[in-house]
Amino acid sequence: MKTIYFFLAFLFFTCSMSAQQPIQLGNINMPVGGDTLRYSNTSIQSIGNYTQTGANFHWDFSHLQFTSQSVRQYKNANQTPYAFYFLSSGAYGEKIADTIDLLIMQLTNYYNFYRKQTAPAAYVVEGVGITFTGVAVPSYYSDRDELYKFPMTYPQHDSSTFQFSTISNSMIPISYSKKGYRITDVDGWGTITTPFGTQECLRLITTQYSRDTVIINISGLPFQLPPIGIPNYQRSYQWLTKTSKIPFLEVTGNVIGNNFLPTTVRYRDSVRSFTPVEPPIGTGIEKHKDISGLELYPNPVSDKLFLLFQKPDTYNIEIYTTDGKLLKTLQTEALNSTHGVDVENLPVGLYVIKVATDKKQQCFKFIKQ
């Protein structure tokens, strides 16, 4: 009997010890091509104390309320406009922006390309793809930016350098480069709770110190414009888990002097429906009973707005400006399905969408980005 008690006590002690060990992360826990990972944004004021940390610590952010949603979508190189340039390296791309308007030029299809480096093990930024006047222009890191080094566990401190520059030629009037270093500290471990759930995590702080330089080359000028150098110091508090692939929670911002000024808070999430709003003034729409189970996502939206219908019916869909101007009308027969509404051609701004059946209707606000 004493032997059984001893064995049970030893088993309990072993399980307790294993449950109180920090997790270890590697490249296997990072995104891959084909991943579509949703996250929610929340207000900076709602986050509370995000700087507290420790060993076997529990961070409770269950109170966070989403203000908008979006996705981080990773594509294999052959599914991007830059397959020829990044396919051989095994990199995969994430679209950062459809269009970037600069003073004297417009760039489209802006992608970051990532790769899982094996020796030494790290998750790195391989390069950037942009399109200028219809021509795909790749740019590479001469010294890759190692976002995470592996294996990662607590406690851990590492630093790395990086260097990047865009191609400079007569076709492109602006060239951009950055050079600097990154410091990362894993300063805590334990569990974290958000509206998405509770998971084991590592907490880390990563700070980028770089100097960004822009050179403008305009033909016809009697003189060469001097390079414009800008210090670029950014910090990110991140909680990483084994299954979330992107940070379970992330607080990012700028470092000015000795002060950190947060600008963005977002957390890994599932699809959450919009909050219904009153019909916009000037439309003549009457308030009716809400449609059961109707969900819309993402918000903000860049190209396609998805409506998830829980019950089969005929739905009339109308899109308005906030001052009541009707922009778009369509009808769909839904059978417990998701329907996509194309909003790609709408100008950037705030809109109202009305979804109605014969007896019910709802209005929602959405942001076209």
Summary of the structure (lengths in Angstrom):
residues: 369
radius of gyration: 24.6
end to end distance: 69.4
largest distance: 96.1
contacts: 1087
relative contact order: 0.12
helix: 8%
strand: 56%
